Amino acid sequence: QVQLVESGGGLVQAGGSLRLSCAASGSTFTINAMSWYRQALGKQRELVARISSSNGTNYLDSVKGRFTISRDNAKTRLYLQMNSLKPEDTAVYYCYCNAYDRGWSFEYWGQGAQVTVSS
């Protein structure tokens, strides 16, 4: 079992910055890739950024050059640095990871952190 808890959300003006953090606990040694998703009101959840076990990264096109995903080597902390924020970045942001344990694959989600960008 892995538990994920996000922090760092809030209200910011357009052009501002926020840093989201995700604290992982439990069987963190089983964690493989970690990601940030977001879901805006009335829209489907979408993948914002992903970091693989070898620290390769992928980003949603609309956040490339503005957002940076990173994590510590112990895989207990995941971060999302968000710069040049736009009103369309307003959403609930979720921390996600997949994990492998004794041949089984598991998925875990955090509870979400609200990010609101005012124009």
C-alpha positions as CSV (number, residue, x, y, z in Angstrom):
1,Q,0.0,0.0,0.0
2,V,1.1,3.5,-0.8
3,Q,-0.4,6.7,0.5
4,L,-0.1,10.0,-1.4
5,V,-0.9,13.4,0.1
6,E,-0.7,16.6,-2.0
7,S,0.0,20.1,-0.6
8,G,0.8,23.5,-2.0
9,G,-2.3,24.4,-3.9
10,G,-4.0,27.8,-3.7
11,L,-5.0,30.9,-5.4
12,V,-2.6,32.8,-7.6
13,Q,-2.9,35.6,-10.2
14,A,-2.2,34.9,-13.8
15,G,1.6,34.9,-14.5
16,G,2.4,33.8,-11.0
17,S,3.9,30.5,-9.7
18,L,3.0,27.7,-7.4
19,R,4.8,24.5,-6.3
20,L,2.8,21.4,-5.6
21,S,4.3,18.7,-3.4
22,C,3.2,15.1,-3.0
23,A,4.4,13.1,0.0
24,A,4.4,9.3,-0.5
25,S,4.4,6.9,2.4
26,G,4.0,3.2,2.9
27,S,5.5,0.7,0.5
28,T,7.4,3.4,-1.5
29,F,10.0,1.0,-2.6
30,T,7.4,-0.5,-5.0
31,I,6.8,2.8,-6.8
32,N,7.6,3.0,-10.5
33,A,6.5,6.1,-12.4
34,M,4.8,9.1,-10.8
35,S,2.6,11.7,-12.4
36,W,0.5,14.7,-11.9
37,Y,-3.0,14.8,-13.3
38,R,-5.5,17.6,-13.2
39,Q,-9.3,17.9,-13.6
40,A,-11.0,21.1,-14.4
41,L,-14.7,21.6,-13.6
42,G,-16.8,19.8,-16.1
43,K,-13.8,18.3,-17.9
44,Q,-12.1,14.9,-18.0
45,R,-9.0,14.3,-15.9
46,E,-5.8,14.8,-18.0
47,L,-2.2,13.9,-17.6
48,V,-0.1,17.0,-16.9
49,A,3.4,15.5,-16.3
50,R,5.0,12.2,-15.8
51,I,8.4,11.1,-14.4
52,S,9.6,7.6,-15.0
53,S,11.7,5.4,-12.7
54,S,14.7,6.5,-14.7
55,N,13.7,10.2,-14.3
56,G,12.6,10.6,-17.9
57,T,9.8,13.2,-18.2
58,N,6.8,13.9,-20.3
59,Y,4.5,16.9,-20.4
60,L,1.1,17.9,-21.6
61,D,1.8,20.2,-24.6
62,S,0.0,23.2,-23.0
63,V,2.3,23.2,-20.0
64,K,5.7,22.5,-21.7
65,G,8.2,25.2,-20.8
66,R,6.1,26.4,-17.9
67,F,5.8,23.3,-15.6
68,T,8.6,21.1,-14.2
69,I,8.1,17.7,-12.6
70,S,10.7,16.3,-10.2
71,R,11.1,13.9,-7.4
72,D,13.6,12.8,-4.8
73,N,15.7,9.7,-5.3
74,A,13.9,7.9,-2.5
75,K,10.6,8.4,-4.4
76,T,9.0,9.8,-1.3
77,R,8.5,13.3,-2.6
78,L,7.0,14.4,-6.0
79,Y,7.0,18.0,-7.1
80,L,5.4,20.1,-9.7
81,Q,6.8,23.6,-10.2
82,M,4.3,25.7,-12.1
83,N,5.3,29.0,-13.6
84,S,3.6,31.5,-15.8
85,L,0.3,30.2,-14.7
86,K,-2.8,30.9,-16.8
87,P,-6.5,30.9,-15.9
88,E,-6.9,27.7,-17.9
89,D,-4.6,25.9,-15.5
90,T,-7.3,26.2,-12.9
91,A,-8.1,22.6,-11.8
92,V,-7.8,20.1,-9.0
93,Y,-4.3,18.5,-9.3
94,Y,-3.8,14.9,-8.4
95,C,-0.7,13.0,-7.5
96,Y,-0.6,9.5,-9.0
97,C,1.8,6.6,-9.0
98,N,1.9,3.0,-10.2
99,A,3.7,0.4,-8.2
100,Y,4.8,-3.2,-8.6
101,D,4.8,-5.7,-5.8
102,R,5.3,-9.4,-6.1
103,G,4.1,-9.5,-9.7
104,W,1.0,-7.3,-9.2
105,S,0.5,-3.8,-10.5
106,F,-1.2,-1.2,-8.4
107,E,-2.3,2.4,-8.9
108,Y,-2.6,5.0,-6.2
109,W,-4.1,8.5,-6.2
110,G,-3.8,11.4,-3.8
111,Q,-6.9,13.3,-2.6
112,G,-6.2,16.3,-4.9
113,A,-5.1,19.9,-4.4
114,Q,-7.1,22.9,-5.8
115,V,-5.2,25.4,-8.0
116,T,-7.0,28.5,-8.9
117,V,-5.5,31.1,-11.3
118,S,-7.3,34.4,-11.5
119,S,-7.1,36.6,-14.5
